[in-house]
Amino acid sequence: MKMISWNIDSINAALTSDSARAQLSRGVLYKLAEEDADIVAIQETNFQPQAHRRNTKSC
């Protein structure tokens, strides 16, 4: 079984911004998808679902 855990600081920025840091975070998200893990745990304490719904095409 393959499990991946990532404590991301600001997934909202990763999904909605074009900063260098956001681009790196999106790269990690794509890499996580490529890893085909059985379990992927992403911890984010400040996630705002409304912001993500507006920008679903960012990632």
Secondary structure, 3 states (H helix, E strand, C coil): CCEEEEECCCHHHHHHCCCHHHHHHHHHHHHHHHCCCCEEEEECCCCCHHHHHHCCCCC
